[in-house]
Amino acid sequence: MNSNHSRQTIEIAPSTSSFSVSKKLALNGSIGLSGMELLVLLVGKESVANALVRHFGSLTALSRASFRELRQFLPRRKAEAVMAALWVANIAEAEHALSGPLNNPEAIYKANLEMKAFHQEVVRVVLLDSRLRCITKLDISKGTVNESVAYPREILRPTIAHPSFGFVLVHNHPSGFASPSPADLRLTKRIAEAARILNVNFLDHVIVGQPSSARPGYFSFQKAGLL
């Protein structure tokens, strides 16, 4: 088979629908556009936007697509634009959350929002000062699509090496479901016991997932009374 035909990208030309969305953007700003309309602006054609959402299942699933997956549908520049737009939204919300105290699970979730797009489990320690503002974020370990390997000593080491008031443990579930696994429960219990011995403030353990109409996209051990 000729290698030139191994990837079927969609050639994109401006469409009437994208022009009408552009006019709507000019009149009302981006706040007046739906997610699909914003996607049409990015890819340039409504049929291409619809094809992407049909393939991935939803805009939420599309937001987790890799560059290679997008290249199956889009030319390189368009794929880059979609990836950049999706990441900018997450980064902007995370930066806004980091500008204030991380004093509740939602703020912690938003400060680590980029983790919901990770395709493997990552364990992160967030060090906080006495006002519960972020000092630094440290990724401790990376695992597979459904498991990460982290030991209490690795998680607690940064809390001893860096002056801080306390820390929050954050990790993601690439499946999108933030409910804790038995391994998550065991690890949290071990870390809590070790933190008490070391006199370190273990403030919360938050699991990052994907939000839906039925769930907020995160799980807080502290809020659930498990810490």
C-alpha positions as CSV (number, residue, x, y, z in Angstrom):
1,M,0.0,0.0,0.0
2,N,1.2,3.5,-0.8
3,S,2.4,5.2,2.4
4,N,0.9,8.5,1.1
5,H,-2.6,7.1,1.8
6,S,-1.9,5.8,5.3
7,R,-3.4,8.8,6.9
8,Q,-6.8,10.2,5.7
9,T,-6.8,13.9,6.9
10,I,-9.7,16.1,6.1
11,E,-9.0,19.0,3.8
12,I,-10.6,22.1,5.4
13,A,-11.9,25.1,3.6
14,P,-13.9,27.9,5.2
15,S,-17.6,27.2,5.3
16,T,-20.7,29.3,5.6
17,S,-21.3,27.9,9.1
18,S,-17.9,29.0,10.3
19,F,-18.4,32.5,8.9
20,S,-21.8,32.7,10.7
21,V,-20.1,31.6,14.0
22,S,-17.4,34.2,13.4
23,K,-20.1,36.9,13.0
24,K,-21.7,35.7,16.2
25,L,-18.4,35.8,18.0
26,A,-17.8,39.4,16.8
27,L,-21.3,40.5,18.0
28,N,-21.5,38.7,21.3
29,G,-18.0,37.5,22.3
30,S,-16.9,34.0,23.1
31,I,-19.3,33.8,26.0
32,G,-22.2,33.6,23.6
33,L,-20.9,30.5,21.8
34,S,-21.5,26.9,22.6
35,G,-18.7,24.4,22.8
36,M,-19.5,23.0,19.3
37,E,-19.5,26.5,17.8
38,L,-16.0,27.2,19.3
39,L,-14.8,23.9,17.8
40,V,-16.2,25.0,14.4
41,L,-14.1,28.1,14.7
42,L,-11.0,26.1,15.5
43,V,-11.4,23.5,12.7
44,G,-13.0,25.8,10.1
45,K,-15.9,23.6,9.1
46,E,-19.0,22.3,10.9
47,S,-18.9,18.9,9.3
48,V,-15.4,18.3,10.6
49,A,-16.4,19.4,14.1
50,N,-19.3,17.0,14.0
51,A,-17.0,14.2,12.7
52,L,-14.6,14.8,15.6
53,V,-17.3,14.7,18.3
54,R,-19.0,11.6,16.7
55,H,-15.6,9.8,16.7
56,F,-14.6,10.7,20.3
57,G,-18.1,10.6,21.7
58,S,-18.2,14.1,23.3
59,L,-16.4,17.3,23.7
60,T,-15.1,16.1,27.0
61,A,-13.6,13.0,25.4
62,L,-12.2,15.1,22.6
63,S,-10.4,17.3,25.2
64,R,-8.3,14.2,26.1
65,A,-7.4,13.3,22.6
66,S,-3.7,13.0,21.8
67,F,-2.1,14.9,18.9
68,R,-1.7,11.6,17.0
69,E,-5.4,10.9,17.3
70,L,-6.3,14.4,16.1
71,R,-4.0,14.0,13.1
72,Q,-6.2,11.2,11.8
73,F,-8.8,13.9,11.1
74,L,-7.0,17.2,10.8
75,P,-4.0,18.7,9.1
76,R,-1.0,19.4,11.4
77,R,-1.7,23.1,11.9
78,K,-5.4,22.5,12.8
79,A,-4.5,19.7,15.1
80,E,-2.0,21.9,16.9
81,A,-4.6,24.7,17.2
82,V,-7.2,22.3,18.8
83,M,-4.6,20.9,21.2
84,A,-3.4,24.4,22.2
85,A,-7.0,25.7,22.7
86,L,-7.9,22.8,24.9
87,W,-4.8,23.1,27.1
88,V,-5.0,26.9,27.4
89,A,-8.5,26.6,28.9
90,N,-7.2,24.2,31.6
91,I,-4.0,26.1,32.3
92,A,-5.9,29.4,32.7
93,E,-8.3,27.9,35.2
94,A,-5.5,26.3,37.1
95,E,-3.5,29.6,37.2
96,H,-6.6,31.3,38.5
97,A,-7.1,28.7,41.3
98,L,-3.4,29.0,42.2
99,S,-3.8,32.7,42.8
100,G,-5.9,32.0,45.9
101,P,-5.8,29.7,48.8
102,L,-6.3,26.0,48.2
103,N,-8.7,25.7,51.1
104,N,-11.3,23.3,49.7
105,P,-11.4,20.3,47.4
106,E,-12.8,22.2,44.4
107,A,-9.9,24.7,44.5
108,I,-7.4,21.9,44.8
109,Y,-9.0,20.2,41.8
110,K,-9.0,23.3,39.7
111,A,-5.3,24.0,40.6
112,N,-4.4,20.6,39.1
113,L,-6.9,20.6,36.3
114,E,-4.4,19.6,33.6
115,M,-4.2,16.2,35.3
116,K,-7.6,15.2,34.0
117,A,-6.1,15.0,30.5
118,F,-3.2,12.7,31.5
119,H,-3.2,9.2,30.0
120,Q,-1.4,7.6,32.9
121,E,-1.8,7.9,36.6
122,V,0.4,10.6,38.2
123,V,0.9,11.1,41.9
124,R,1.6,14.7,42.9
125,V,2.4,16.5,46.2
126,V,1.3,20.1,46.6
127,L,3.1,22.0,49.3
128,L,1.1,24.8,51.0
129,D,2.1,27.7,53.3
130,S,0.2,28.7,56.4
131,R,-2.4,30.6,54.3
132,L,-2.9,27.4,52.3
133,R,-1.4,29.0,49.2
134,C,0.7,26.8,46.9
135,I,4.4,26.8,47.4
136,T,5.2,24.2,44.8
137,K,3.8,21.2,43.0
138,L,6.0,18.1,42.7
139,D,5.1,15.0,40.6
140,I,6.3,12.0,42.6
141,S,5.6,9.1,40.3
142,K,4.0,8.1,37.0
143,G,2.2,4.8,36.5
144,T,0.0,3.0,34.0
145,V,-3.5,3.8,32.7
146,N,-5.1,2.4,35.9
147,E,-2.3,2.3,38.6
148,S,0.5,4.3,40.0
149,V,3.2,3.1,42.3
150,A,4.2,5.5,45.1
151,Y,5.5,4.9,48.6
152,P,4.8,7.0,51.6
153,R,8.5,7.8,52.0
154,E,8.6,9.3,48.5
155,I,5.5,11.3,49.1
156,L,6.6,12.6,52.5
157,R,10.2,13.4,51.5
158,P,9.3,16.8,49.9
159,T,7.4,17.8,53.0
160,I,10.5,17.4,55.0
161,A,13.0,18.9,52.5
162,H,10.9,22.0,51.8
163,P,9.6,24.3,54.6
164,S,5.8,24.3,54.4
165,F,2.7,24.3,56.6
166,G,1.3,21.1,55.1
167,F,0.6,19.3,51.9
168,V,-2.1,17.9,49.7
169,L,-1.8,14.7,47.8
170,V,-3.3,14.7,44.3
171,H,-3.5,12.0,41.7
172,N,-5.6,11.3,38.6
173,H,-7.7,8.5,37.3
174,P,-7.3,8.3,33.5
175,S,-10.6,6.4,33.3
176,G,-12.4,9.7,34.3
177,F,-14.0,8.1,37.4
178,A,-12.7,9.7,40.6
179,S,-13.9,7.1,43.0
180,P,-11.1,5.7,45.2
181,S,-9.8,2.2,44.6
182,P,-8.9,-0.1,47.5
183,A,-5.2,0.7,46.7
184,D,-6.0,4.4,47.0
185,L,-7.6,3.8,50.4
186,R,-4.7,1.8,51.7
187,L,-2.1,4.3,50.5
188,T,-4.0,7.2,52.0
189,K,-4.2,5.4,55.4
190,R,-0.4,4.7,55.3
191,I,0.5,8.3,54.4
192,A,-1.8,9.6,57.2
193,E,-0.2,7.4,59.8
194,A,3.4,8.3,58.6
195,A,2.5,12.0,58.5
196,R,1.2,11.9,62.2
197,I,4.5,10.3,63.3
198,L,6.5,13.0,61.5
199,N,4.2,15.7,62.7
200,V,3.4,16.8,59.1
201,N,0.0,18.3,58.2
202,F,-1.6,16.0,55.6
203,L,-4.5,18.2,54.6
204,D,-6.3,16.2,51.9
205,H,-6.0,13.6,49.2
206,V,-7.9,14.6,46.0
207,I,-8.4,12.3,43.1
208,V,-8.8,14.1,39.7
209,G,-11.3,12.7,37.2
210,Q,-13.6,14.0,34.5
211,P,-16.7,16.0,35.6
212,S,-20.2,15.0,34.4
213,S,-23.8,16.0,35.1
214,A,-23.8,13.4,37.9
215,R,-20.4,14.0,39.5
216,P,-18.0,17.0,40.1
217,G,-14.9,15.4,38.6
218,Y,-13.0,14.9,41.8
219,F,-13.0,13.0,45.1
220,S,-11.8,14.4,48.4
221,F,-10.8,12.0,51.2
222,Q,-11.1,14.8,53.7
223,K,-14.6,15.8,52.6
224,A,-15.6,12.1,52.6
225,G,-14.4,11.7,56.2
226,L,-11.7,9.3,55.2
227,L,-8.8,11.5,56.4
